[in-house]
Amino acid sequence: MQIKKLKLFTTNIIAQKEFYSKVLGFNISSEDHFSVSFNVGHSILEFQLRDNSTQYHFAFNIPSNKEEEALLWLKSRVKILKDGNKEIQDFDFWNAKAIYFYDADNNIVEFISRKNLNNSTHVIFDSSQVLEICEIGIPTINIEKLYKLIHEKAGVPKFSGDMERFCAQGDENGLFIIINKTIKKWFPTNEEAIPADFEILFEQEGSIYNLTYSKEELSLKCY
């Protein structure tokens, strides 16, 4: 699964514009008074202004050998969110390593290097080495309901999880991280996972889909 575009909501469009363009160094692809979009590798990240917004948890893929360089690069720009004393989290069950930090809205943002993708590079790490948006978190009370809708309408397979606490749906290029908000909290901060509206455009097996998650209800259509 390839995430083409992810639209999130913010109450402070100026702060998010400054963070993603100046702190992380992503190029702005479009902007007006109510929204701003950034080119992030193969994906577009958009923030749209709204009167209220809720914390998100999302991730970007980086090259499979760049977590140490990415950590050093990030530490001069943001505060790293740790699990205990660990700044780099080792997900051996996914053969991946991840780094977490807050953006201007205190969204939990993740850089993850997935060894199975074999996309290592000798280029020195900077924002141009962020490859794509690869995850969006979806808190819910019914994991199986959302999984089935996405699977039946778009054919997106299960990647891992038990359907009770957590289900990752998709593949290593793009995942829906569906969690039971009554059981699981966001890693590594242990903050409550609150459902947050978003819109996503993704490609699965050659077809393009638009998924909207609003007021804990999911709608999905194919273009």
N, C-alpha and C positions, 0 to 999 in steps of 0.2 A: 504494500500500500504506500502510495506517495501522497503526502500532504501538500497540496498546491497553495492553499491559502487558509489562514486561521484568523478569524475576526473575534476580538475580545472587546470588552467594554471597560471604560475608565471614567472616573469623575474628574481627572486632572490630565487633560490631553497634553498640556504644555510640559508637565514634568515627565510624562512618558516619552514625549518626543525628544526631550533633552537626554534622557537616560539612554535610549536605544541608539540615538544618533551620535551623541557626544561621549558617553561613558563606554558603550560597547562598540561604537563605530560602524553601525549598519547604515547603508545608504538609504535615504528616503526615496521611495518610488512615487509617492503622491501625497498630497496633504491639502486640507482646507481648514476652516474654522472648527469643524466637527469631527475630523478624523485624520489619521496619519498612518501611512503604510511604509513598511521597510522591506527591502530585498534581503532575504536571509538564505543564501545558497540557492537551492532549487525552489524555495518556498517564499511566500509573502506573509508577513505578520502585520495585521491591521489593528489599530485601536480606534474605537469609536466613542465619542463623548456621550455620556448618559448621566442622568441625575443620581443614579445609584449603581454601584458595582460590588462584586464579591470577589474574594481572593481566588486566583487560579493557580493551578500547578501544571506546568508544561515543560517540554524538553526539546533540546536541539542536539542532533548528531554532530560529533566532531570526528576527525580522523582517528583511526583505531590505535595509534601510537602517540597521541598528543595530550593525554590527560595531565601529565606532569608540567608540560609547557603551558597548557591552558590554565592550570592552577596558578602558576607564577604570573601569567598575564592578568588573570582576574584579580589577584590579591592587590595589585596596584590600583584597582578600580572600584572594587566592591568588598563587602564583608562576606567571608565564606561561612556558609551554614554548616556546622559540624555535627557529626554523630559521636558524642563523647569528645575525644581529642582528634578524631579522624577528619581530615579535610577532603580526602578522596575516598569514596565509598566503593567497596569491592563487591560487585554482584556476581559471584562465581556461578550461580545458577543460570545467569544469562551471558556469562563470559564477557562482562562489561564492567567499566569503572565510571563513576559519576561524581560531579561537583555541583553543589547547590549554592544559590544566592538569591537575595531579594532584588526585585526591580523597584521602580519608584512608587508603585502601588502596594508593595509588599507581597506581590505574587511570588510564588516559589518557582524559580527558574532553574533549569538543570542543563548542564553540558554533559553528554554521555559519549564515551568511546566504546564502540562495540567491536570486539576482536574478531567476531565471525564475519564482519563485512570486509575484512582484508583491504581497507582503504587507507593504509598508512601513507605518509608523505614525508619528504625531507624539508619541505617548506617551513620556515619559522612561523610559529603560531601567531595569528592575529584574527581580527573579525572575519577576514576573507576565508578563513579555514572552517568557519561554521557552515556545515553542509546543507542542513535542512531542518525544518520543524519535524520532530519525530514522535512526539507524544502530546496528548491532551488528557488531563484528568477529568473524569466524570463521576462525581459522587451521586449516589442514588440509594434507594431502599430495596431495589429489585434488580440485581445484576443480570439475572437470566432473561428478564423481559427485554432489556436494552440489547443484550447480546443477540438474542434471537431476531429482533427487528433488523439489526445491522447485517446479520448473517443472511437472513432470508431475502432481504432487498438488494444487498450489494455483494454477497458472497464472501465477506471478510471473515477469515477463519480465526479460531481461538489460537493464541500464542502460548499462554500459560495461565495458571490460576485455578481456583477451586469452585468458582461460581457462587460461593457463599460469602467470602471475605473480599475477594479480589479476582478480577479477570483482565488480562491483557489481550486485546483482540487486534489482529493485524499481523505485521511482521516487523523486522528490525529497522526498516526504513520509516514505518509509520504505525503507531499503536494508539488505540483507545484504551486508556487505563481506567477501567470501570471498577469502582470500589463501593462497598457497603458502608455508607456514612455512619451507621449506628455501631459498627464494629471497628473500622480502621480509620486512623488519622493520617495526616500527611507526614511523610518522611522527608527530611530528618528532624523537623521542628516539633512534631507531635501536635500540630494545630488541628482544630476541628475542620473536617472537610465539609464545606458548605456548597451545595449545588450552585453553579454559576452559569448564566446564559452565555452561549457562544454560537458561532457559525463556522463551518469548516467545508472547504472544497477539497475533495481527494480523488485520486485515481486508483481503481482496483481492476486489475486484469483488462486494461485497455478502455474501461468505461469511466466517465467522470460523474461524481455524485456530490450533491450538496446536502449536508446534514445540519440541522438546526436543533439546538438543545435550549429550550425556553420553559421556565417555570416547571422544571423537572419532567418535561415531556419532550420526546424526541420525534422529529419528522425527517424523512429522508426521501430524496428524489433523484432520479438519474437524468442526466442531460442527453 
